[in-house]
Amino acid sequence: MRQKRKTVWDYLDGKKLVDVVKAAPDNNMTVADLKEEIVKENPGHEVTFNVQ
């Protein structure tokens, strides 16, 4: 039985922004580092992450 691959989506003010799992290797970063960078780059906005 094959398991579905999970991914982490970034939501900025409730709108889907980017797939963090796919964007991290493109930017030579880990998922955790990219999540921190997204939060730092968007002060004053509600940044949430959702695993799907």
C-alpha distance matrix in Angstrom:
0.0 3.8 6.6 9.8 12.7 15.6 19.2 22.6 25.2 28.9 31.2 34.9 37.0 34.1 33.4 30.2 31.4 28.9 25.3 26.2 23.1 24.1 27.8 28.0 27.5 29.8 32.5 31.9 31.2 28.6 27.0 29.3 32.3 31.6 31.3 34.6 36.2 35.2 36.8 39.9 40.4 40.3 42.9 43.9 40.6 37.8 34.8 31.5 27.9 24.9 21.2 19.0
3.8 0.0 3.8 6.6 9.2 12.4 15.8 19.4 21.9 25.7 28.0 31.8 34.0 31.3 30.3 27.0 28.0 25.4 21.8 22.6 19.6 20.4 24.1 24.4 23.9 26.1 28.8 28.4 27.7 25.3 23.7 26.2 29.1 28.2 28.0 31.5 32.8 31.8 33.6 36.6 37.0 37.0 39.7 40.8 37.6 34.9 31.8 28.6 25.0 22.1 18.4 16.2
6.6 3.8 0.0 3.8 6.4 9.0 12.6 16.0 18.7 22.4 24.7 28.5 30.7 28.0 27.3 24.0 25.1 22.6 19.0 19.7 16.8 18.1 21.8 22.0 21.9 24.2 26.7 26.4 25.3 22.7 20.7 23.1 26.1 25.3 24.8 28.2 29.7 28.7 30.2 33.3 33.8 33.8 36.3 37.3 34.1 31.4 28.3 25.0 21.4 18.5 14.8 12.8
9.8 6.6 3.8 0.0 3.8 6.3 9.7 13.2 15.5 19.2 21.5 25.2 27.4 24.7 23.8 20.5 21.6 19.2 15.7 16.9 14.3 15.4 19.0 19.7 20.0 21.9 24.4 24.5 23.5 21.1 18.8 21.4 24.3 23.0 22.4 26.0 27.3 25.9 27.6 30.8 31.0 30.8 33.5 34.4 31.1 28.5 25.4 22.3 18.7 15.7 12.2 9.8
12.7 9.2 6.4 3.8 0.0 3.8 6.7 10.4 13.0 16.7 19.4 22.9 25.5 23.2 22.1 18.6 19.2 16.4 12.7 13.5 10.7 11.9 15.5 16.0 16.2 18.3 20.7 20.8 19.7 17.4 15.2 18.0 20.7 19.4 19.1 22.7 23.9 22.7 24.6 27.6 27.8 27.9 30.7 31.9 28.7 26.3 23.0 20.1 16.4 14.0 10.5 8.7
15.6 12.4 9.0 6.3 3.8 0.0 3.8 7.0 9.9 13.5 16.1 19.7 22.2 19.9 19.2 15.9 16.6 14.1 10.6 11.1 8.9 11.1 14.2 14.6 15.7 17.8 19.6 20.0 18.4 15.9 13.1 15.4 18.4 17.0 16.2 19.8 21.2 19.8 21.3 24.6 24.9 24.8 27.4 28.5 25.3 22.7 19.5 16.4 12.7 10.3 6.7 5.6
19.2 15.8 12.6 9.7 6.7 3.8 0.0 3.8 6.6 10.0 13.0 16.5 19.2 17.3 16.3 12.9 13.1 10.5 6.9 7.5 5.9 8.2 10.8 11.5 13.3 15.0 16.6 17.4 15.7 13.6 10.5 13.1 15.7 13.8 13.0 16.8 17.8 16.3 18.0 21.2 21.3 21.2 24.0 25.3 22.1 19.8 16.4 13.7 10.1 8.3 5.7 5.5
22.6 19.4 16.0 13.2 10.4 7.0 3.8 0.0 3.8 6.7 9.8 13.2 16.0 14.4 13.8 10.7 10.8 8.6 5.9 5.5 5.9 8.8 10.2 10.7 13.4 14.9 15.7 16.8 14.6 12.5 8.9 10.8 13.3 11.3 9.8 13.6 14.8 13.0 14.4 17.8 18.0 17.7 20.4 21.6 18.5 16.2 12.7 10.1 6.4 5.6 4.4 6.3
25.2 21.9 18.7 15.5 13.0 9.9 6.6 3.8 0.0 3.8 6.5 9.9 12.8 11.1 10.1 6.9 7.2 5.8 4.6 5.8 7.9 9.6 10.2 11.7 14.7 15.3 15.9 17.9 15.8 14.5 10.9 12.7 14.5 11.7 10.1 13.7 14.4 11.7 13.2 16.7 16.3 15.5 18.3 19.2 15.8 13.7 10.5 8.4 5.6 5.3 6.4 7.4
28.9 25.7 22.4 19.2 16.7 13.5 10.0 6.7 3.8 0.0 3.8 6.6 9.8 9.1 8.4 6.1 5.5 5.4 6.4 6.5 9.8 11.4 10.6 11.9 15.4 15.6 15.4 17.7 15.4 14.6 11.1 12.1 13.3 10.3 8.2 11.4 11.7 8.6 9.9 13.3 12.9 11.8 14.6 15.5 12.2 10.4 7.1 5.9 4.7 6.6 9.1 10.8
31.2 28.0 24.7 21.5 19.4 16.1 13.0 9.8 6.5 3.8 0.0 3.8 6.3 5.4 5.1 4.5 5.4 7.5 9.4 10.2 13.5 14.8 13.9 15.5 19.1 18.9 18.6 21.1 18.9 18.2 14.8 15.4 16.4 13.5 11.0 13.5 13.8 10.2 10.6 14.1 13.4 11.3 13.7 13.7 10.0 8.0 5.7 5.2 6.1 7.7 11.0 12.4
34.9 31.8 28.5 25.2 22.9 19.7 16.5 13.2 9.9 6.6 3.8 0.0 3.8 5.4 5.3 6.6 6.3 9.2 12.0 12.5 16.1 17.1 15.4 17.0 20.6 20.1 19.2 22.0 19.9 19.7 16.7 16.8 17.1 14.2 11.9 13.5 13.2 9.4 9.4 12.4 11.1 8.4 10.7 10.4 6.7 5.8 4.8 6.7 8.9 11.2 14.6 16.2
37.0 34.0 30.7 27.4 25.5 22.2 19.2 16.0 12.8 9.8 6.3 3.8 0.0 3.8 5.7 8.6 9.4 12.7 15.4 16.1 19.6 20.7 19.2 20.8 24.4 23.9 23.0 25.8 23.5 23.2 20.1 19.9 20.3 17.7 15.1 16.3 16.3 12.6 11.8 14.5 13.6 10.1 11.3 9.7 6.1 4.9 6.3 8.0 11.1 12.9 16.6 18.0
34.1 31.3 28.0 24.7 23.2 19.9 17.3 14.4 11.1 9.1 5.4 5.4 3.8 0.0 3.8 6.6 9.0 12.1 14.3 15.5 18.7 19.8 19.0 20.9 24.3 24.0 23.7 26.4 24.2 23.5 20.0 20.3 21.3 18.5 15.9 17.8 18.1 14.4 14.0 17.2 16.4 13.3 14.8 13.4 9.7 7.5 7.9 7.8 10.1 10.8 14.4 15.2
33.4 30.3 27.3 23.8 22.1 19.2 16.3 13.8 10.1 8.4 5.1 5.3 5.7 3.8 0.0 3.8 6.2 9.6 12.2 14.2 17.3 17.7 16.9 19.3 22.5 21.7 21.8 24.7 23.0 22.7 19.5 20.3 21.1 17.9 15.9 18.2 17.8 14.0 14.6 17.6 16.1 13.4 15.7 14.9 11.2 9.9 9.5 9.6 11.0 11.6 14.7 15.0
30.2 27.0 24.0 20.5 18.6 15.9 12.9 10.7 6.9 6.1 4.5 6.6 8.6 6.6 3.8 0.0 3.8 6.4 8.6 11.0 13.9 14.1 13.7 16.3 19.3 18.6 19.1 21.9 20.4 20.0 16.7 18.2 19.1 15.7 14.1 17.0 16.7 13.1 14.4 17.5 16.1 14.2 17.0 16.9 13.2 11.8 10.1 9.5 9.4 9.7 12.1 12.2
31.4 28.0 25.1 21.6 19.2 16.6 13.1 10.8 7.2 5.5 5.4 6.3 9.4 9.0 6.2 3.8 0.0 3.8 7.2 9.1 12.4 12.3 11.0 13.6 16.7 15.6 15.8 18.9 17.6 17.7 14.9 16.4 16.7 13.1 12.1 14.9 13.9 10.4 12.4 15.1 13.2 12.0 15.3 16.0 12.5 12.0 9.7 10.1 10.0 11.2 13.4 14.0
28.9 25.4 22.6 19.2 16.4 14.1 10.5 8.6 5.8 5.4 7.5 9.2 12.7 12.1 9.6 6.4 3.8 0.0 3.8 5.8 8.9 8.4 7.4 10.2 13.1 12.2 12.8 15.7 14.5 14.6 12.0 14.2 14.5 10.9 10.6 13.9 12.9 10.0 12.8 15.4 13.8 13.5 17.0 18.3 15.1 14.4 11.4 11.2 9.8 10.8 12.1 12.7
25.3 21.8 19.0 15.7 12.7 10.6 6.9 5.9 4.6 6.4 9.4 12.0 15.4 14.3 12.2 8.6 7.2 3.8 0.0 3.8 5.6 5.6 6.2 8.7 11.2 11.2 12.4 14.7 13.5 12.9 10.1 12.9 13.9 10.7 10.6 14.3 14.0 11.8 14.4 17.2 16.3 16.3 19.6 21.1 17.9 16.6 13.3 12.1 9.5 9.7 9.8 10.2
26.2 22.6 19.7 16.9 13.5 11.1 7.5 5.5 5.8 6.5 10.2 12.5 16.1 15.5 14.2 11.0 9.1 5.8 3.8 0.0 3.8 5.5 5.0 5.9 9.1 10.0 10.3 12.1 10.2 9.3 6.4 9.1 10.2 7.2 7.3 11.0 11.0 9.6 12.2 14.8 14.5 15.1 18.2 20.1 17.4 16.2 12.5 11.4 8.7 9.9 9.9 11.5
23.1 19.6 16.8 14.3 10.7 8.9 5.9 5.9 7.9 9.8 13.5 16.1 19.6 18.7 17.3 13.9 12.4 8.9 5.6 3.8 0.0 3.8 5.7 5.7 7.6 9.5 10.7 11.5 10.0 8.5 6.1 9.7 11.2 9.1 9.9 13.4 13.7 13.0 15.5 18.0 17.9 18.8 21.8 23.8 21.1 19.7 15.9 14.4 11.1 11.4 10.0 11.1
24.1 20.4 18.1 15.4 11.9 11.1 8.2 8.8 9.6 11.4 14.8 17.1 20.7 19.8 17.7 14.1 12.3 8.4 5.6 5.5 3.8 0.0 3.8 5.7 6.4 7.0 9.4 10.8 10.6 10.4 8.9 12.6 13.3 10.7 12.2 15.6 15.0 14.1 17.3 19.3 18.6 19.6 23.0 25.1 22.3 21.4 17.8 16.7 13.8 14.0 13.0 13.2
27.8 24.1 21.8 19.0 15.5 14.2 10.8 10.2 10.2 10.6 13.9 15.4 19.2 19.0 16.9 13.7 11.0 7.4 6.2 5.0 5.7 3.8 0.0 3.8 5.8 5.2 6.4 8.8 8.5 9.4 8.3 11.6 11.2 8.2 10.3 13.3 12.0 11.2 14.7 16.3 15.2 16.7 20.2 22.5 20.1 19.6 16.1 15.9 13.6 14.8 14.6 15.5
28.0 24.4 22.0 19.7 16.0 14.6 11.5 10.7 11.7 11.9 15.5 17.0 20.8 20.9 19.3 16.3 13.6 10.2 8.7 5.9 5.7 5.7 3.8 0.0 3.8 5.4 5.3 6.2 5.0 5.6 5.5 8.7 8.2 6.1 8.9 11.4 10.6 11.0 14.2 15.5 15.2 17.1 20.2 22.9 20.9 20.3 16.7 16.3 13.9 15.4 15.0 16.5
27.5 23.9 21.9 20.0 16.2 15.7 13.3 13.4 14.7 15.4 19.1 20.6 24.4 24.3 22.5 19.3 16.7 13.1 11.2 9.1 7.6 6.4 5.8 3.8 0.0 3.8 5.3 4.8 5.8 6.9 8.2 11.5 10.9 9.5 12.6 14.8 13.9 14.6 17.9 18.9 18.5 20.6 23.8 26.6 24.6 24.1 20.5 20.1 17.4 18.6 17.5 18.6
29.8 26.1 24.2 21.9 18.3 17.8 15.0 14.9 15.3 15.6 18.9 20.1 23.9 24.0 21.7 18.6 15.6 12.2 11.2 10.0 9.5 7.0 5.2 5.4 3.8 0.0 3.8 5.6 7.7 9.9 10.8 14.0 12.8 10.6 13.8 15.9 14.1 14.5 18.1 18.8 17.7 19.9 23.3 26.1 24.1 24.1 20.7 20.7 18.5 19.8 19.3 20.1
32.5 28.8 26.7 24.4 20.7 19.6 16.6 15.7 15.9 15.4 18.6 19.2 23.0 23.7 21.8 19.1 15.8 12.8 12.4 10.3 10.7 9.4 6.4 5.3 5.3 3.8 0.0 3.8 5.5 8.7 10.0 12.4 10.3 8.4 12.0 13.4 11.2 12.3 15.8 15.9 14.9 17.6 20.8 23.9 22.3 22.6 19.3 19.9 18.1 20.1 20.0 21.5
31.9 28.4 26.4 24.5 20.8 20.0 17.4 16.8 17.9 17.7 21.1 22.0 25.8 26.4 24.7 21.9 18.9 15.7 14.7 12.1 11.5 10.8 8.8 6.2 4.8 5.6 3.8 0.0 3.8 7.1 9.7 11.9 9.8 9.3 13.0 14.1 12.6 14.4 17.5 17.5 17.2 20.1 23.0 26.2 24.8 24.9 21.5 21.7 19.7 21.5 21.0 22.6
31.2 27.7 25.3 23.5 19.7 18.4 15.7 14.6 15.8 15.4 18.9 19.9 23.5 24.2 23.0 20.4 17.6 14.5 13.5 10.2 10.0 10.6 8.5 5.0 5.8 7.7 5.5 3.8 0.0 3.8 6.5 8.2 6.1 6.2 9.7 10.7 9.9 11.9 14.6 14.9 15.2 18.0 20.6 23.8 22.4 22.2 18.7 18.8 16.8 18.8 18.5 20.6
28.6 25.3 22.7 21.1 17.4 15.9 13.6 12.5 14.5 14.6 18.2 19.7 23.2 23.5 22.7 20.0 17.7 14.6 12.9 9.3 8.5 10.4 9.4 5.6 6.9 9.9 8.7 7.1 3.8 0.0 3.8 5.4 5.2 6.2 8.6 10.1 10.6 12.3 14.5 15.4 16.4 18.6 21.0 23.9 22.4 21.6 17.9 17.3 14.9 16.7 15.9 18.3
27.0 23.7 20.7 18.8 15.2 13.1 10.5 8.9 10.9 11.1 14.8 16.7 20.1 20.0 19.5 16.7 14.9 12.0 10.1 6.4 6.1 8.9 8.3 5.5 8.2 10.8 10.0 9.7 6.5 3.8 0.0 3.8 5.5 5.2 6.2 8.7 9.9 10.6 12.5 14.4 15.3 16.8 19.3 21.8 19.9 18.6 14.9 13.9 11.2 12.9 12.3 14.8
29.3 26.2 23.1 21.4 18.0 15.4 13.1 10.8 12.7 12.1 15.4 16.8 19.9 20.3 20.3 18.2 16.4 14.2 12.9 9.1 9.7 12.6 11.6 8.7 11.5 14.0 12.4 11.9 8.2 5.4 3.8 0.0 3.8 5.5 5.2 6.4 8.7 10.1 10.9 12.6 14.4 15.9 17.7 20.3 18.8 17.6 14.0 13.2 11.2 13.5 13.4 16.6
32.3 29.1 26.1 24.3 20.7 18.4 15.7 13.3 14.5 13.3 16.4 17.1 20.3 21.3 21.1 19.1 16.7 14.5 13.9 10.2 11.2 13.3 11.2 8.2 10.9 12.8 10.3 9.8 6.1 5.2 5.5 3.8 0.0 3.8 5.5 5.2 6.2 8.7 10.1 10.6 12.3 14.6 16.4 19.5 18.5 18.0 14.6 14.8 13.4 16.1 16.5 19.5
31.6 28.2 25.3 23.0 19.4 17.0 13.8 11.3 11.7 10.3 13.5 14.2 17.7 18.5 17.9 15.7 13.1 10.9 10.7 7.2 9.1 10.7 8.2 6.1 9.5 10.6 8.4 9.3 6.2 6.2 5.2 5.5 3.8 0.0 3.8 5.4 5.0 6.1 8.6 9.8 10.4 12.4 15.0 17.9 16.4 16.0 12.5 12.9 11.5 14.3 15.0 17.6
31.3 28.0 24.8 22.4 19.1 16.2 13.0 9.8 10.1 8.2 11.0 11.9 15.1 15.9 15.9 14.1 12.1 10.6 10.6 7.3 9.9 12.2 10.3 8.9 12.6 13.8 12.0 13.0 9.7 8.6 6.2 5.2 5.5 3.8 0.0 3.8 5.4 5.2 6.4 8.7 10.0 11.0 13.2 15.7 13.9 13.0 9.4 9.5 8.3 11.5 12.8 15.8
34.6 31.5 28.2 26.0 22.7 19.8 16.8 13.6 13.7 11.4 13.5 13.5 16.3 17.8 18.2 17.0 14.9 13.9 14.3 11.0 13.4 15.6 13.3 11.4 14.8 15.9 13.4 14.1 10.7 10.1 8.7 6.4 5.2 5.4 3.8 0.0 3.8 5.5 5.2 6.3 8.7 10.3 11.6 14.6 13.7 13.3 10.4 11.3 11.1 14.6 16.1 19.4
36.2 32.8 29.7 27.3 23.9 21.2 17.8 14.8 14.4 11.7 13.8 13.2 16.3 18.1 17.8 16.7 13.9 12.9 14.0 11.0 13.7 15.0 12.0 10.6 13.9 14.1 11.2 12.6 9.9 10.6 9.9 8.7 6.2 5.0 5.4 3.8 0.0 3.8 5.4 5.1 6.1 8.7 10.8 14.1 13.4 13.9 11.1 12.9 12.9 16.4 18.0 20.8
35.2 31.8 28.7 25.9 22.7 19.8 16.3 13.0 11.7 8.6 10.2 9.4 12.6 14.4 14.0 13.1 10.4 10.0 11.8 9.6 13.0 14.1 11.2 11.0 14.6 14.5 12.3 14.4 11.9 12.3 10.6 10.1 8.7 6.1 5.2 5.5 3.8 0.0 3.8 5.5 5.2 6.4 9.2 12.0 10.5 10.9 8.0 10.0 10.4 13.9 16.1 18.6
36.8 33.6 30.2 27.6 24.6 21.3 18.0 14.4 13.2 9.9 10.6 9.4 11.8 14.0 14.6 14.4 12.4 12.8 14.4 12.2 15.5 17.3 14.7 14.2 17.9 18.1 15.8 17.5 14.6 14.5 12.5 10.9 10.1 8.6 6.4 5.2 5.4 3.8 0.0 3.8 5.6 5.5 6.9 9.5 8.5 8.7 6.4 8.8 10.3 14.1 16.7 19.6
39.9 36.6 33.3 30.8 27.6 24.6 21.2 17.8 16.7 13.3 14.1 12.4 14.5 17.2 17.6 17.5 15.1 15.4 17.2 14.8 18.0 19.3 16.3 15.5 18.9 18.8 15.9 17.5 14.9 15.4 14.4 12.6 10.6 9.8 8.7 6.3 5.1 5.5 3.8 0.0 3.8 5.6 6.2 9.8 10.1 11.4 9.9 12.6 14.1 17.9 20.3 23.2
40.4 37.0 33.8 31.0 27.8 24.9 21.3 18.0 16.3 12.9 13.4 11.1 13.6 16.4 16.1 16.1 13.2 13.8 16.3 14.5 17.9 18.6 15.2 15.2 18.5 17.7 14.9 17.2 15.2 16.4 15.3 14.4 12.3 10.4 10.0 8.7 6.1 5.2 5.6 3.8 0.0 3.8 6.2 9.6 9.6 11.6 10.2 13.4 14.8 18.5 21.0 23.5
40.3 37.0 33.8 30.8 27.9 24.8 21.2 17.7 15.5 11.8 11.3 8.4 10.1 13.3 13.4 14.2 12.0 13.5 16.3 15.1 18.8 19.6 16.7 17.1 20.6 19.9 17.6 20.1 18.0 18.6 16.8 15.9 14.6 12.4 11.0 10.3 8.7 6.4 5.5 5.6 3.8 0.0 3.8 6.4 5.8 8.2 7.7 11.3 13.6 17.1 20.1 22.5
42.9 39.7 36.3 33.5 30.7 27.4 24.0 20.4 18.3 14.6 13.7 10.7 11.3 14.8 15.7 17.0 15.3 17.0 19.6 18.2 21.8 23.0 20.2 20.2 23.8 23.3 20.8 23.0 20.6 21.0 19.3 17.7 16.4 15.0 13.2 11.6 10.8 9.2 6.9 6.2 6.2 3.8 0.0 3.8 5.5 8.3 9.0 12.6 15.4 19.0 22.2 24.9
43.9 40.8 37.3 34.4 31.9 28.5 25.3 21.6 19.2 15.5 13.7 10.4 9.7 13.4 14.9 16.9 16.0 18.3 21.1 20.1 23.8 25.1 22.5 22.9 26.6 26.1 23.9 26.2 23.8 23.9 21.8 20.3 19.5 17.9 15.7 14.6 14.1 12.0 9.5 9.8 9.6 6.4 3.8 0.0 3.8 6.8 9.1 12.7 16.1 19.3 22.8 25.3
40.6 37.6 34.1 31.1 28.7 25.3 22.1 18.5 15.8 12.2 10.0 6.7 6.1 9.7 11.2 13.2 12.5 15.1 17.9 17.4 21.1 22.3 20.1 20.9 24.6 24.1 22.3 24.8 22.4 22.4 19.9 18.8 18.5 16.4 13.9 13.7 13.4 10.5 8.5 10.1 9.6 5.8 5.5 3.8 0.0 3.8 6.1 9.6 13.0 16.1 19.6 21.9
37.8 34.9 31.4 28.5 26.3 22.7 19.8 16.2 13.7 10.4 8.0 5.8 4.9 7.5 9.9 11.8 12.0 14.4 16.6 16.2 19.7 21.4 19.6 20.3 24.1 24.1 22.6 24.9 22.2 21.6 18.6 17.6 18.0 16.0 13.0 13.3 13.9 10.9 8.7 11.4 11.6 8.2 8.3 6.8 3.8 0.0 3.8 6.5 10.2 13.0 16.7 19.0
34.8 31.8 28.3 25.4 23.0 19.5 16.4 12.7 10.5 7.1 5.7 4.8 6.3 7.9 9.5 10.1 9.7 11.4 13.3 12.5 15.9 17.8 16.1 16.7 20.5 20.7 19.3 21.5 18.7 17.9 14.9 14.0 14.6 12.5 9.4 10.4 11.1 8.0 6.4 9.9 10.2 7.7 9.0 9.1 6.1 3.8 0.0 3.8 7.0 10.3 13.7 16.2
31.5 28.6 25.0 22.3 20.1 16.4 13.7 10.1 8.4 5.9 5.2 6.7 8.0 7.8 9.6 9.5 10.1 11.2 12.1 11.4 14.4 16.7 15.9 16.3 20.1 20.7 19.9 21.7 18.8 17.3 13.9 13.2 14.8 12.9 9.5 11.3 12.9 10.0 8.8 12.6 13.4 11.3 12.6 12.7 9.6 6.5 3.8 0.0 3.8 6.7 10.3 12.9
27.9 25.0 21.4 18.7 16.4 12.7 10.1 6.4 5.6 4.7 6.1 8.9 11.1 10.1 11.0 9.4 10.0 9.8 9.5 8.7 11.1 13.8 13.6 13.9 17.4 18.5 18.1 19.7 16.8 14.9 11.2 11.2 13.4 11.5 8.3 11.1 12.9 10.4 10.3 14.1 14.8 13.6 15.4 16.1 13.0 10.2 7.0 3.8 0.0 3.8 6.8 9.8
24.9 22.1 18.5 15.7 14.0 10.3 8.3 5.6 5.3 6.6 7.7 11.2 12.9 10.8 11.6 9.7 11.2 10.8 9.7 9.9 11.4 14.0 14.8 15.4 18.6 19.8 20.1 21.5 18.8 16.7 12.9 13.5 16.1 14.3 11.5 14.6 16.4 13.9 14.1 17.9 18.5 17.1 19.0 19.3 16.1 13.0 10.3 6.7 3.8 0.0 3.8 6.3
21.2 18.4 14.8 12.2 10.5 6.7 5.7 4.4 6.4 9.1 11.0 14.6 16.6 14.4 14.7 12.1 13.4 12.1 9.8 9.9 10.0 13.0 14.6 15.0 17.5 19.3 20.0 21.0 18.5 15.9 12.3 13.4 16.5 15.0 12.8 16.1 18.0 16.1 16.7 20.3 21.0 20.1 22.2 22.8 19.6 16.7 13.7 10.3 6.8 3.8 0.0 3.8
19.0 16.2 12.8 9.8 8.7 5.6 5.5 6.3 7.4 10.8 12.4 16.2 18.0 15.2 15.0 12.2 14.0 12.7 10.2 11.5 11.1 13.2 15.5 16.5 18.6 20.1 21.5 22.6 20.6 18.3 14.8 16.6 19.5 17.6 15.8 19.4 20.8 18.6 19.6 23.2 23.5 22.5 24.9 25.3 21.9 19.0 16.2 12.9 9.8 6.3 3.8 0.0
